[in-house]
Amino acid sequence: MIDIDKSKEELLQELQELRKENESLKIAYQKDISDRKRAESEVLKLSQAVEQSPVSVIITNLSGNIEYVNPKFVELTGYSINEVLGKKPSILKSGELPQEEYQKLWQTIISGKTWRGEFHNRKKNGDLYWEFATISPIINEEGNIIYFLAVKEDVTDRKQAEKELSQIQSHFRVAQEMSPDGFTILHPIRNEIGEVIDFTWVYENQAIARINGTDPNDVIGKRLLELFPTHIGTPVYESFLKVVETGKTEI
């Protein structure tokens, strides 16, 4: 048996000696490839995970040119793989993010650190979309940066929902401030066994401020019974408790 892990010169020398001794000798080569098989299996799993990932994955070279995009990127942006290979990710720029931010991003990743942030990018068809990106350098065994990896999650729906919620809250506050009726938001405080023992004053409109003779800036964040200690046991206080317990209001 010949040890195939020897150098090429050593192997050739052994073969020549063996042939001299016995010209009809058959030589078998053996090498343990378990480690290689395991490595190939790990690479395959990683490749499948990236290919099937629900988020976009981009790999660029040190110049920032795209060398790989996964199917999710193609689905999200509308660009084919061939259309973006060799191009820079700036093909997606909408022009809304200041150039200074891109410079900060680049300085971060070339220094070996990870950058995280949001982009408002543009698809091939012109539609705008939001994505949260994590961009990191890929470093080899010698400690050198060889590629850059970007993992991007489409957060367009979340950003739209946040915008709509903010608008609703803004309209709600305006309507409540203009209302002639008193309006208060209280947050229940519970003890160790879940019983409501007090309320935190979260919001009051101008009408309730006039009724109570309070300044919103002085009461927000304080406890109800701290502000109105005589309220405990009153019908108003009991109605607060009932709303918390049942989730229903009574007129």
N, C-alpha and C positions, 0 to 999 in steps of 0.2 A: 504494500500500500504506500502511495506517495502522498506526502503532506502538501496539499495544493496551496497552503498559505505561505510556502517558502518563496523566495525570489524567483524570477524567471530564469536567471542564470543557473541557480541551484537545481531547479527542476530539469532543465535541459541536460545538465551534467548527470543527474541520476538516471534519466531516460537512456542516455547514451551508454552508461555502464550496464544497465539492465539488458539492453539489446545485445551488447557484446556477450553477456553471459548466456542469454537464451533468446535466439531470434524469434522463436514462436511464442514468446511470453506475451500474454495479454495484460494490458495495464488498465486499471479502473481508477477513475478520479472520484473522490468524495469530498464534499464540503458541506458543513452545517449551515443551512440557509434559514434557520428558524428566525433569527433576528431580522433578516431581510424581509421575510414573509410577514412578520409582525409589523414592521415599518410600512410595508406596502398596504397592509390592512388598515393601519391608522391613517395613512394618506387617503385611502379610498373613503373612509368614513368622514374625514374632514371635508373632502371634495364634495361628497353627497350632501353634507350638512350645509355647505355654502351654496351649492346649486339649488337646494330646496328651501333655502332660508326665506322667511317672510319679510326680510328687510333687504335693502339694496346693499351690495358689496362691490367696492371698487378697489383695484390695486393699481398703483402708478409706479413708474420708475423714479429715480432721484431727480429727474427733470420735471416731474409732475405729469408726464404723458401716460395716458391710460393703457395698461397692458391686459387688464381683465375686468369684466363686469359680469355679474350673475344674472340669471333670467328675471329676477324681480326688478332689477334696474331697467331692463328692456321693457318690461310690462308697465312700469311706473312712468318712465320718461317718454316712451314712444320711439326712442332711438334704437336702431339695431346695433348689434355688436360691432359690425364692420364700420358703421358710421362714427363710432366713438374711439375705436382702437387708434392709438397714436395721438389722439386729441387730448386737450387738457380738460379737467372737470368744469372749467369756466365756461364751457359750451352751454352749461345750464344756468349761468348767471342771469338774474333779472335786472341787475343794475341798482337794486335797492340797498344792498349792503355796501357801506363805504369801503373804499380801497384800503384804508388803514386797517380794517378788520381782517382783510385777507393777508395783509403783511404780518399782522400779529399771529395769525394762524400758521403761516409758513415758518416764522421764526420759532414758534413753539415746537413744531414737529421736527425741524432740522436740528434742534437742540436735543432731540431724543425724548421729548415729552409728548403727552397726549393732549389733544385739543378737543373740546366739546362745545357745541353751540348749535344754533338754529340758522337755517338758510331759507329764504323765500325764493325758490328757484322757478325756472320756466321750462315747461315740457316742449317737445318738438312741435306740438300743435299750437303753442303759445299760451296754454293754460298755466296759471301760477299754482304752486303747491308749496306747502311747508314741510320741512324735514328736520329732524334732530340728528345731528351727525357726531360720531366719535371717530377721530382721525388719529392714527398712531403710526410710528415708524416700525418697520420690521427689521430686526437686528440679527446679524449672523453670529456664529460662535466666536468670531474675533472681536465682536463688539461694534462692528460697522453697520451703518444703516444701508440696507440694500433695496428696500421698497417702502412704500407708504400704503397703509390699509385704511380705507374709509368704510364704516358701517353706518348706514343711514336709514332712519325709520320715518315713514310717512306719517306726519302728525297734523295733516290738513284738517281732518274732521275735528280733532281735539281743539285746534286753534279757532275754528269756526264756532264750536260750541262755547268756548271761553268768551269769544267776542259777543255772541248772542246773549250769554248770561250777563255779561257786563252791561250791555245795553238795557236788558230787562231790569237789572238792579238800579241802573241810573234812572230809568223812567219811573220805577217804583218809588225811589227816594223822592223824586220831584213831585210825584202825585201825593205822597204822604205828607210832604212838607206843605203842600198847598191845601191839604184837606182841613176842613173846619173841625173834624173829629179827632179826638186824641188817639194816638197810636204808639204802642210800646212793643219792643222785642225783648223778651227775657229768656235767659238760658238756665235750665234747671240745674241745681247742685244736689247731688245724691250722697247719701252716707254709704257705709261699707256694705249694707244689705240691699242697696238700690232704692231706698226711700228718698223722696224729694224733701229736702230740709230747708231749702232757700232757693233764690233765683239771682242770677247775675244780670244787671241792667246792661243791655247790649245797645239799644237804640230807643230814642224817643223823638217824636216830631214836635214842631213848635206849639201845636195845640195842646198836647199833654204837658209840655213844659209850662205853658200858661196856667193850666188847670192845677198842676202840682206846685207851681211857684219855684221851679227848678231851672238850672242852666244845664243843658245837655253835656257841656264840657266837664261839669262837676259830678255828674251821676254815672256816666258811662264807665263800666267796669266795676262798679260797686255793687254790693249785695242789696237786695230789695229790703230786707229787714234791718239793714244798717241805715238805709235811707228813711224807711217808714216802719219803725219797730212796732207800731200799734196795729199794723196790717194783719199780723198773725191771728188766725181764727176768724177773720172777717169774711163775709160772703165773697168779696173780691178775691182775697187770697185763696179761699177754698175753690173758687172757680178756676184759678190758675192751676191748682193741683189736679182738678178734674180733667182739664184739657190735656195735661201731660200724661195722665194715667190712661185716658180713653182715646185721645187723639181727636176728640170731637168738641165743638164749641156749642154753647147754648145761647140763644138770643133771648 
